[in-house]
Amino acid sequence: MNKDLFGNEIIEYVLLRDKFIEPPFTVLDTKQGNWQRRKREWKRIGMKSEVGRNVEGKNSLNDLKNNPRKAESAKKILNTGETVSMFDPALCEVLYHWFCPVNGTILDPFAGGSVRGIVANYLGYKYTGIDIRQEQIDSNREQGLDILDVTNQPQWYVGDSNEVLTDFNKKFDFVFSCPPYADLEVYSDLKGDISNMPYEKFMKAYEEIIAKSCNLLKSGSYACFVVGEVRNKQGNYIGFVPDTIKAFEKAGVNYYNEAILLNSIASASMRADNGMKNKKLCKVHQNVLVFKKP
């Protein structure tokens, strides 16, 4: 047993990783070699989360680009040459391991791509996700059949979570999602898609969906949202992170943990120089917010 100068046991990273996959610290560094290795292994099984967000056809990004009311946020992706983001499968693995019981049930009210569902069922959990876009759900189901056994498929529902959740009566062990960051990315022009709503209307629908999700959460269980701060047209942060915390507390669950997810620098080096012209720091992290139901 290794001990420090004061006789205390030294618990090395490798021992923590054996037990928790990643050390259970409040900083999750996706740039570390072990994290990147696990991410590559997950990608190798064939997940393509971005497929459902094609850039052609009705309600696609190109379609929204031509809509004057929605064009600005759609162009944030199309005109910068950036690709649609893929949710980190290694993060799913860690958070499921930490906060969901073995073979537990998971509810995702903002399902988006296939990653959270495929990782869940691959690991033995049972995932239920809701997304408003038929194209996205069709893509998710296709990928699920390519990767998982036909008898072990995530349950994906098409529709507005505010409506779909009303008809649910099953209780879940874990609520886990990555919601739209206000209108940072417009996902569709469909009615009920909160990503195309003004912030006040967005928050009203967002709070309702969170409340309905938490109502379906078992007592003593956890909810986790991965979120990031967003700037308004004046360049100021809107307070989306604290607004998310307030929405969960309003739903009757307790703010229990927060971790900072450090993202890859990638194009941040180039964006940082331009941002500092207006004294804006380049954001390279997200907030992992965890709540516990009494």
C-alpha positions in Angstrom: 0.0 0.0 0.0 1.4 3.4 -1.0 1.3 6.2 1.6 2.2 9.8 1.5 4.5 11.6 4.0 1.6 11.8 6.5 0.8 8.1 6.4 -2.3 8.6 4.3 -3.1 6.0 1.7 -2.5 7.2 -1.9 -5.3 6.2 -4.2 -3.9 6.3 -7.7 -5.9 7.3 -10.8 -5.6 3.8 -12.2 -7.4 2.4 -9.1 -10.1 5.0 -9.4 -10.5 4.2 -13.1 -10.8 0.5 -12.3 -13.8 1.3 -10.0 -15.4 4.3 -11.6 -14.1 4.3 -15.3 -12.9 7.9 -14.7 -11.9 9.5 -11.4 -15.1 10.9 -9.8 -13.9 14.5 -9.8 -15.7 17.7 -10.6 -13.5 18.2 -13.7 -13.9 15.7 -16.6 -11.1 16.2 -19.1 -12.0 14.8 -22.5 -8.5 15.6 -23.8 -6.9 12.9 -21.6 -5.5 9.8 -23.3 -7.8 7.3 -21.5 -10.9 9.3 -22.3 -9.9 9.6 -26.0 -9.2 5.9 -26.2 -12.6 5.0 -24.8 -14.2 7.5 -27.2 -12.4 5.9 -30.2 -13.6 2.4 -29.1 -17.2 3.6 -29.0 -17.0 5.2 -32.4 -15.6 2.0 -33.8 -18.8 0.1 -33.2 -20.4 2.4 -35.9 -22.3 5.2 -34.3 -23.0 8.2 -36.6 -25.0 10.6 -34.5 -24.9 13.4 -37.0 -26.6 11.4 -39.8 -30.2 12.5 -38.8 -29.2 16.1 -39.0 -28.8 16.2 -42.7 -28.5 19.5 -44.5 -31.0 18.8 -47.3 -34.8 18.7 -47.3 -37.7 20.0 -45.2 -36.7 21.3 -41.8 -33.0 20.7 -42.5 -30.3 23.2 -41.7 -30.2 24.4 -45.4 -34.0 24.8 -45.4 -33.8 26.9 -42.2 -31.0 29.0 -43.6 -33.6 30.4 -46.1 -36.1 31.3 -43.3 -35.4 34.9 -42.3 -36.6 34.3 -38.7 -34.4 31.2 -38.2 -31.5 31.9 -40.6 -29.0 33.4 -38.2 -28.7 30.4 -35.8 -28.8 27.9 -38.7 -25.9 29.7 -40.4 -23.8 29.4 -37.2 -23.3 25.8 -38.3 -23.5 26.0 -42.1 -21.4 29.1 -42.7 -18.6 28.3 -40.3 -17.9 25.0 -41.9 -18.5 23.2 -38.6 -20.1 19.8 -38.5 -23.0 18.9 -36.4 -21.8 17.8 -33.0 -21.8 14.2 -31.9 -22.6 13.6 -28.2 -19.6 12.1 -26.4 -20.2 8.3 -25.9 -17.5 8.1 -23.3 -19.4 10.7 -21.2 -22.5 8.5 -21.5 -20.6 5.5 -20.3 -19.2 7.4 -17.3 -22.5 9.0 -16.2 -24.6 5.8 -16.6 -22.0 4.0 -14.4 -22.1 6.7 -11.8 -25.7 7.6 -11.5 -27.9 4.8 -13.0 -28.3 1.3 -11.3 -27.2 -1.8 -13.2 -29.8 -2.6 -15.9 -31.7 0.6 -15.0 -34.1 2.5 -17.1 -33.2 5.9 -18.7 -35.4 8.7 -19.9 -34.1 11.3 -22.4 -36.6 14.0 -23.3 -34.3 15.7 -25.9 -32.9 12.6 -27.6 -31.3 14.0 -30.7 -28.8 11.6 -32.2 -28.4 7.9 -31.5 -25.4 7.9 -29.1 -27.1 8.1 -25.7 -29.6 5.3 -26.6 -27.1 3.0 -28.3 -24.5 3.3 -25.5 -27.3 2.7 -22.9 -28.6 -0.5 -24.4 -25.2 -1.7 -25.3 -24.2 -1.6 -21.6 -27.4 -3.3 -20.5 -29.6 -0.4 -19.6 -33.0 0.3 -21.1 -33.2 3.7 -22.8 -36.3 5.7 -23.8 -35.7 8.8 -25.9 -38.0 11.4 -27.5 -37.2 13.7 -30.4 -39.4 15.9 -32.5 -37.9 15.1 -35.9 -39.0 12.0 -37.7 -35.8 12.0 -39.8 -33.7 11.8 -36.6 -35.6 9.0 -35.1 -35.6 7.0 -38.4 -31.8 7.4 -38.5 -31.4 6.4 -34.8 -33.5 3.3 -35.3 -31.5 2.3 -38.4 -28.2 2.7 -36.5 -29.7 0.8 -33.5 -30.5 -2.2 -35.7 -27.0 -2.0 -37.3 -25.2 -2.1 -33.9 -27.5 -3.8 -31.4 -29.4 -7.1 -31.3 -32.9 -6.8 -32.6 -34.2 -7.8 -29.2 -32.2 -5.1 -27.5 -33.3 -1.8 -29.1 -33.6 1.6 -27.5 -37.2 3.0 -27.5 -37.3 6.2 -29.5 -40.5 8.2 -29.8 -41.3 10.9 -32.3 -43.0 14.1 -31.0 -43.0 17.1 -28.8 -41.8 15.9 -25.3 -44.3 18.2 -23.7 -47.0 16.1 -25.3 -45.4 12.7 -25.4 -44.5 12.7 -21.7 -48.0 13.4 -20.7 -49.0 9.9 -21.7 -46.1 8.2 -19.9 -46.9 6.4 -16.6 -43.7 4.4 -16.3 -41.1 5.4 -13.7 -37.4 5.7 -14.6 -34.1 5.2 -12.7 -32.3 8.1 -14.5 -33.2 11.2 -16.5 -30.3 12.1 -18.8 -30.3 14.6 -21.7 -28.5 17.3 -23.5 -31.2 19.9 -24.4 -31.0 22.6 -27.0 -28.9 25.5 -25.8 -31.7 28.0 -26.4 -31.4 29.0 -30.1 -27.7 28.3 -30.4 -28.5 25.6 -32.9 -31.9 25.4 -34.6 -32.8 21.8 -35.0 -36.0 22.2 -37.0 -38.8 24.6 -37.9 -41.4 22.3 -36.4 -44.0 23.5 -34.0 -43.0 22.4 -30.5 -39.3 22.5 -31.2 -38.0 24.7 -28.4 -34.8 25.5 -30.3 -36.6 27.8 -32.6 -38.5 29.7 -29.8 -37.7 33.1 -28.3 -36.0 32.6 -25.0 -39.0 33.4 -22.8 -41.2 30.9 -24.6 -38.3 28.5 -24.7 -38.0 28.6 -20.9 -41.7 28.0 -20.4 -41.7 24.9 -22.5 -38.3 23.8 -21.2 -39.5 24.0 -17.5 -42.7 22.0 -18.4 -40.6 19.2 -20.0 -38.2 19.1 -17.1 -41.1 18.9 -14.6 -42.8 16.1 -16.5 -39.5 14.2 -16.8 -38.8 14.6 -13.0 -42.3 13.5 -12.2 -41.5 10.1 -13.9 -38.2 9.8 -12.0 -38.1 7.3 -9.1 -37.6 8.7 -5.6 -34.0 8.7 -4.7 -32.9 8.6 -8.3 -30.8 11.1 -10.3 -31.3 13.4 -13.3 -28.4 14.9 -15.3 -28.4 17.5 -18.0 -25.3 18.5 -20.0 -25.7 22.2 -20.8 -23.6 25.2 -21.8 -23.9 29.0 -21.5 -25.2 31.0 -24.5 -24.8 34.6 -25.5 -27.7 36.9 -26.6 -27.5 39.3 -29.6 -25.9 41.9 -27.4 -23.1 39.5 -26.6 -24.0 38.9 -23.0 -24.6 35.5 -21.4 -28.3 34.7 -20.9 -27.8 32.6 -17.8 -29.0 29.4 -19.3 -27.0 27.3 -16.8 -28.6 28.9 -13.7 -32.0 28.9 -15.4 -31.6 25.1 -15.9 -30.8 24.7 -12.2 -33.9 26.7 -11.2 -36.1 24.7 -13.6 -35.1 21.5 -11.9 -35.5 22.9 -8.4 -38.9 24.2 -9.4 -39.7 20.6 -10.4 -39.0 19.5 -6.9 -35.6 17.9 -7.2 -32.4 19.0 -5.5 -29.2 20.4 -7.1 -26.7 17.7 -6.1 -23.6 17.7 -8.2 -21.9 19.8 -10.9 -18.9 18.9 -13.1 -17.0 20.8 -15.7 -16.6 18.9 -19.0 -13.4 20.1 -20.6 -13.7 19.8 -24.4 -11.1 19.4 -27.0 -9.5 22.8 -28.0 -10.0 22.0 -31.8 -10.9 25.2 -33.6 -10.9 27.2 -30.3 -7.5 28.6 -30.9 -8.6 30.3 -34.1 -11.9 31.5 -32.6 -10.2 32.9 -29.4 -8.3 35.5 -31.3 -11.4 36.8 -33.0 -13.4 36.7 -29.7 -10.9 38.7 -27.8 -11.5 41.6 -30.2 -14.7 42.1 -28.0 -13.0 40.7 -24.8 -15.0 37.4 -25.1 -13.3 34.4 -23.6 -13.4 31.3 -25.9 -15.6 28.7 -24.3 -14.1 25.2 -24.1 -16.3 23.6 -21.5 -19.8 22.5 -20.7 -21.6 22.1 -17.4 -22.7 18.6 -16.2 -25.6 19.3 -13.8 -26.8 16.5 -11.6 -30.0 16.5 -9.5 -31.4 14.1 -6.9 -35.1 13.4 -6.4 -36.1 13.3 -2.7 
